[in-house]
Structures are given as C-alpha cells and as structure tokens.
Amino acid sequence: MRKVIVDKAERLYRIPPAISADSFLLSRGQRFRRREIIDLGDVRPELFAHPDFSGEAGAILGSPALRRNAALEELHNLYEKLSRFYKARYSIKLNPKTSFSLLSAGLPGELMLCQGLINPKDEVVITDPSSPVFMQAAVLASASVITIPASERTDYLPMPELPELEKHRKIKLKFVNYPHNPTGAAADKNYFNRLVKAASEGDYLICHRMGFMGLNHDTTEHPSILESPGSRKTAVELTGFDLGFGLRNHYLQFAAGSPDAISVLAETDALFGETMPYCLVRLMETALDYYDDALTKYTEIIGSNAELLSTGLRALGWKTFIFKGAPYIWAAHPRRTNSLNLAQAIFKRTGVLVQPGVRFGENGEGYLRFSLTAEKNELLEALERITRNFHPIQSGKKKISDIIREYRNGFAKD
C-alpha cells in the first residue's frame, strides 16, 4: 500500500519555533543535565504563589462538588465583582452584563479572538517585537499580517496612527501589549488615547494584552486601555492572574471591553472548550480577594531581582533597557551578535536558559530576554556562570564578583 505523505500547513512555517530547555538539550555538545539548568527563559509564576491563595485554590480544585458547570447567575456575580475591581483600580465603570467574559483555562484569548473575528486575508497589525502569541493567533487564522517596527529609540512605543496603512488597506485588528513583552516598556494614558482615537478613525478593533496586571515599579503605572475615551467601542483587554498566584499564563484569564468583541470571544470560547466549570469561577473570585496582598509581595521581589540582574549585566558591559515593572530584563550583548546563536552559546557553556530576541520578531535581533521570576540564588549563580564560563570582557569580572559577594553577604546577615 502506498504511503501517504502528511505535510503540515504552510502557515505553520510562518510561526517562529518556541525556545525551551528541551530544544537546547537536544543540541550536539550539550553537557548540562536538566537539574543543573537555570531557567531565565520563561516566566515561572509557581515561584510567586501567595500561600493563603494556594491553600484555598487547592481546596477549590480538589472539590468534586465544584466541578459542575457554572450557572449563569454565578457567572454574573463574578462579572459584578470584576466590574467593581475595574472601578476601584482604574476608576472606570464597565457593564457586568456585556463587558466581561471568563475564558477557558490554557487557551490564549488572542487565538480565540482571531478564530472568531478574522477571515482569510483580513489584515492584522502586530508590533515587532511583541509577544509570539500575536503572530501565532493571526497566522493560524490565515490573516495577512502587517508588522510595525518598534525600537529602543522610541521606548518601544511605535506611532499609534497608521495613516499610510489606513489609506490603502482595510485593517481589522491591531494587537498591542503593555507592559511590553519582551522589553518591559510601559505605555501611559496619553499613548492609549492616541491608539483608541486612531482605531476609531480607522474602523478597526484594538486587542490589548495587559500582562501581569498591576505589576508596577516606583512611579511607573500601567493603566488600562479601557480608561481612554471611546475605548468601550474600539478595544478589548485580555488579562488575568498569574504572577502572585502560582498559575501559568492563560490559566485564569478574562476579557473586558467592547461588547461586540466580548460576544465574539464568548461564542468562540464555547466552541473551543466546554461549559465554564464553577471551580474556575470560584478560583477567579478568590484571586480577586487576595489581589492587593499578592501584588504587593511579588512586585517587591521582581523589583529587587531586576536591580540585581541589570546591575550584574551592566558590569559585564551589557546594555539593559530601563526596568519599568514587567518581569523581564531586555538586554543587548556588547558585541550585538546573532541572538539565537548567543542564547545557544550561553546555554551550552553555562546551562543558563534565556530567550533570543529574534523569537519576538526581526526587530528583537541583537537582544536577549532574561526572566526575573527566579530565586535570588539562581540569579547570582547565573551571573557567576556567565562571568566564569562565557563572558570575554575581563574588566567586568572583578566588579561582578564584588556585586555577587555583597548580595550573598546580605543574605547571610538576614
């Protein structure tokens, strides 16, 4: 019988592959075992779980009685609570009946939005660099993707207006996310106002991924795009609870904003998943109860980790983008070499996993993204390994040794 050749769809070739410890461990010449790896590539929310929330979450997920489908009244009660949350935090009033949707655990909201909104060849605008999930969602929906370059020169805030594109093309959706993945850049209310105004004039929807909701630093606040005038008709915000609650991305997420977009998301989510389980509703309600306390604790930890890692990298000659609250450090090597080759070389020689900038788009080339969701000792060990086994700049080695010694002495005193 003749063998059938199964070839994957062409659109899958347009999606950059994920970078993981497993992919690097399979490379030739790899000498580190998994337990020796320091993972600064992915966000690890399990390290920042509020202990009281974790206890209640375990009881909720372990209760057979809560695994039933949620009733409409129970969902409405949750949306009432989310509406009060937005009112208290952002001073905006959202209709709980039409402006919220709890999304299935594990599936990115961007994927569901594109599946429900985008037809083949519809045009979707994505900032470059940006979260890989935007490209994945658009490509899987067979969209025509338009990339808008962003750079350090503009603080990774590209011009909100798209006059040339809007003149000649029909844009249907634009993705943005702040605090920005991968750079950690922050957008203010004025920038969001311009984004919303441009979307209204261009007649397209904005999808804002507000990652790590509430993670601020010093005077840097991360507003909601729904604070902008006119945003209730032109924008939808995807967000949720992960850091501070020990939950992986997209596990406890919801959408807020445009009733039309919420309707599309709810309908698509129902097709992808099953009826919403009541345990997920209870988990969201419990996260809201612990929100302020959890955010305070992990914001302090992330800020301290950012100071340690950025100080160490700068001592070795790296250039780091100013930390503004996101759980990443965006850094450029002194030689600005190919980011994928650099990430592979660091992993091979030191066992430290980082994300190459090119994974987030062509304009991420020359940079690496370091995650700050790690223990202090892991960050110190990573800096020691990079200094000892990889870094060619001798002048920074004594300085970094002094920094590491100072931090470790501080731990001993505590």
FENTACOR-V29667 format. One line per field, one symbol per residue. phi: phi as a letter, one per 20 degrees, with the letter a starting at -180 (. if undefined). A space follows every 50 residues. Layout:
phi = ???
//
This chain:
phi = .ffeeddffgfffeefffdcfffffeffnfdeegfefdededfdffecef fffgfffffffeeffeeffffgffffffffffffffffedlcddfffcdc bfdgfneffffffffedeegmfececfceaggfffgffffelfeedddfc bffdllcfgffcfffffdcdedbcecbbgfddenfdddffffgfffffff femcedddeeflgnfdbleeddfeffffgnffdcccddbrccfncmdfgm fccbdbpggfffffffffffffdegffffffffffffffegfffffffff fffffffffffffffenfddfgfcpfecddcdfgelegffffffffffec meecefgffepgfefnccddfeebfgffffffffffffdcfeeffeffff ffffffffffffff
//
